[in-house]
Amino acid sequence: MHELFNSISGWYMEHINYGTITMLMAIESSFFPLPSEVVIPPAAWKSAAGELSIVLVVLCGTCGALLGSLFNYALGYFLGRKLIYSLANTKFAKLIMIRPESIEHAEKYFLRHGRSSTLIGRLVPGIRHLISIPAGMAKMKLRDFMLFTFIGAGLWNIILASLSYALYSQKYLLDKYFNELKYILLGAGVIFIIYLVIRFIRKKE
């Protein structure tokens, strides 16, 4: 397990570049459950080590987030509310942890905050990757949607990148406790997967 973890994490860090940052953040901002926390912080870490530009990391991450958000916007715009909710009831939607309640929650958030929700919603977990769908369903102006989404995604990426960049200055402490941290993160990941499986089984029942 120790060697497998090192192999996977090493391979992942080796392949982080501007292209993969853009692609992964586009996926993160679509309806797939890929957290931005596993994309921007490692990239910012590499920039702190002098391998990447922190400015380009944030820019690529933000452009990727905009691309993924445009995909969701298009789904809401062209499919409409009724079909979106029907799709949210499919087995595939449940597999990627999308449910009608998730769409409804994002839609209520959009109706409550209006256009600004596409900006501030980028900073809210659980809303971030779905807020573009109700914006599309409401036929929000594309220009405003792109502007607010770019600003909101940019702010979130700056926060993540800054924290990771600053953490690099404490690298000697992280190296010292690397094994402990690694097993804590691995354990947290296993617990999260078990939680998802149990939740899926209960929903199915």
N, C-alpha and C positions, 0 to 999 in steps of 0.2 A: 504493500500500500504506500509506503514511504517513497519507494522508487517510482511508482506510478504517478504519485502526486507531483514529484519533482519533474518528471518527464512531461506531464501535461502542462504544468505551469511554465516550464522552460520553453516548450514549443509555442505556447500562447504568447509569451512576452517576446519571443523571437520574431513572430509574425505580426506584431502590432506595427502598423505604419499608417500613413495618411489615408491610403485607400481602404484598409480594413476598418479604420476608425469611422470613415464616412459610411461604409456599408453596414457596419454593426449598429451605428446610431440610427440609420434609416430603418433597420429592422426593429430597433427599440421603440421608435416612434410610430410604427405601424401597430397592428393588433397582436403581434407576437410578444409573449412575456419575457423580453430580454432586458434586464435592468441596466441603465446607463452607468451604474456604479461599478460594473465589471468592464467597462470600456474606457471611460475618461480617466479615472485614477491611475490605472496601469500605464496609459499613454503619457500622462503628466509625469509619472515617475521616470519614464524613459527620457522625457525632455529635461528633467532635473539632472539626469545623468549625462546630458549633453548629446543624446542620440536623436532627439526630435526637437522641433521648435514649439514652445508652449503656445505661441500665438496661432500657429497652424493647427495644433491639436484642437484648440477651442474652435477655430474657424471650420475645420473639417467636421468636427462633431456637430456643430450647429447646422451646417449645410446638410449633413446626413439626417439630422432630426427634422429639418424642413422637408426633405424629400419623403421621408416616411409619413409625416403629417399630411402632405399633399395627397398621398395615396389614400389615407383614411378620409380626408376631405372629399376626394372624388367618389369614394364608396357611398358616403352619406348624400352627396349631391345628386348622383345619378341613380342610385338604387332607391332612395327614399326611405322614409321612416318605417313603413310597414314591412318592406323586404329586409331591412336591416335587423329588425326585431325577430323576424322569422329565421334569419341566418344565425342569430344569437342563440336560437333554440336547438341548433344542430349538434350532433355528436362531436364534430370537428371543433366547433366553438367551445364546447365544454372541455375538450382535450387541451386547448390552449388557454383555459381558465377565463373564457369570455362567456358571460351569461346575460340574459335580458336585464337583470338587476344592475349589472355593471354599466350597460348602455344607458339605462334609465337614470342612474346616479350621475353620469357625465352629462346627460341631457338636462337634468334639473340644475346642475351647476352652471351650465351654459345659459339657461333661461334666467337664472338668478343674477348672474354677473354680466351677461351680454357679451359684446365683442372682446372685452378685456379678459374674459375667462380663457381665451386662447393664449394670453400672455401669462397671467398669474397661475393658470391651471398647469403650466409647465413645471411649476415648483411644488405641485401637490401630488404626493404618491397616490396611485389608484385612479387619478384623473388624467395624469400627464399624457399617457399614450392613447386615450380614448376621446379626449376633448375635441379632436378634429372631426370626429364623426358627426356629432350634433351641429357643429359649425357648418358642415357640408349640407346636412339635412335642412338647416335654416337658410341655406343659400346666402351665407355671409359673403360679402364682397371679397373676391380672391386677393386683391391688393392689400386690404386690411388684414386678412387672415395671414398672409405671408409675412407681413411686417410684424404683427404681434407675436406670431409663432417664432420668428427669427430672434426677436428680442428676448422672449421668455426662455427659449432654448439656450440662447447665448448666456443669459444670466445663470441658469442652472449649471451649464458646463464650466463657466468661470468659477463658480463656487466649488464644484468637484475638483477641478484642475488645481485651484489655489490650495485647497486642503492637502491634496496629494503632494504637490510641489513643496509645500512647507514641511510636510512629514518627512521628506527626503533628508532634511537637515538633521533629523534624529535617526539617521540610518544606522549609526553605531549601536543604538539601543535596540532597533529592530533586528539587527544581525545577532545581537546577544540573545534575544528571546525569540528568534525566528522559529525554532522548532515548536515552542509552546504556542505561538500565534498560529502556526500552520495547522496544528491539530485542533485548535479551537475553531478555526474557520472551517476545517474539514468536517468536524462534528456538527457545527451549525448547518452546514450544507446538507448533511445526512438527515438531520432532524427536520429541515425544511422539506426535503423530498418525501419523508414519511408523512409529514403533515398534509402535503398535497395529495398523496395516495389515499389517506384516510378520508380527507374531505371529498375526494372524487367518489369513493365508495359510498359514503353517506348520502351524497347527492343522488347517486344512482339508485340507492334504496328508496 
